[in-house]
Amino acid sequence: MIRLGKVAAMVAAAVMAIFVGFGAGAVAHAHPAVDPVSALRSAGVPAEIAALATAPTPVAGTVDTVNLAHPTGGFPGSRIDAVIDHSARSITVVQRWLEYEPSELHAGWVNLRTGQSGITEFLGTAPGTIDGLYPTIDRTAVLPTASGPVVVMVYGRIPGWSGLIPLAPEYFGILTPAVALIQV
């Protein structure tokens, strides 16, 4: 009986040594985690907006288009979509229905695999439609993210909304910052 106890103790010690050895080896070779807030701040995103990157909305990895803000649109320039191009390893962020004026939005991004980050303005244009009926112009920003999990955030000014009781920042021309975690 004592002999069986010694054997069991030796086996348990060997198993623990293996787990500790693999655990220590894995830690020694692991890449340090990317801090999205610091990466976005170093790219130029204001600190109070970059702080929102700690809790992005996760997006399923199989989708190609994601709504970031105001899925029903409503007012011009308030609907924001992200179009994921897996083959080009980039994301195009689209500000819908902003016909006659330039965009005042910015898109900040950080790739959590590589640590690359950046900030992009909406300088491009693309043809769009309102409800598939009326032609309009969309504003675009292409984010060269590379493949991997990417935190994308959109913030800035939009045309002000109108309403009887202005409760949202959008009524005052400020987009509520949208943050998403997208797999490219």
Stockholm file with secondary structure:
# STOCKHOLM 1.0

chainA/1-184         MIRLGKVAAMVAAAVMAIFVGFGAGAVAHAHPAVDPVSALRSAGVPAEIAALATAPTPVAGTVDTVNLAHPTGGFPGSRIDAVIDHSARSITVVQRWLEYEPSELHAGWVNLRTGQSGITEFLGTAPGTIDGLYPTIDRTAVLPTASGPVVVMVYGRIPGWSGLIPLAPEYFGILTPAVALIQV
#=GR chainA/1-184 SS CHHHHHHHHHHHHHHHHHHHHHHHHHHHHSCCCCCHHHHHHHHTCCHHHHGGGGSCEECCTTCSEEEEECTTCCSTTCCEEEEEETTTTEEEEEETTCCSSCCEEEEEEEETTTCCEEEEECCEEEEEEETTTEEEEEEEEEECCCSSEEEEEEEEECCCCCCSSCCSGGGGTEEEEEEEEEEC
#=GC SS_cons         CHHHHHHHHHHHHHHHHHHHHHHHHHHHHSCCCCCHHHHHHHHTCCHHHHGGGGSCEECCTTCSEEEEECTTCCSTTCCEEEEEETTTTEEEEEETTCCSSCCEEEEEEEETTTCCEEEEECCEEEEEEETTTEEEEEEEEEECCCSSEEEEEEEEECCCCCCSSCCSGGGGTEEEEEEEEEEC
//
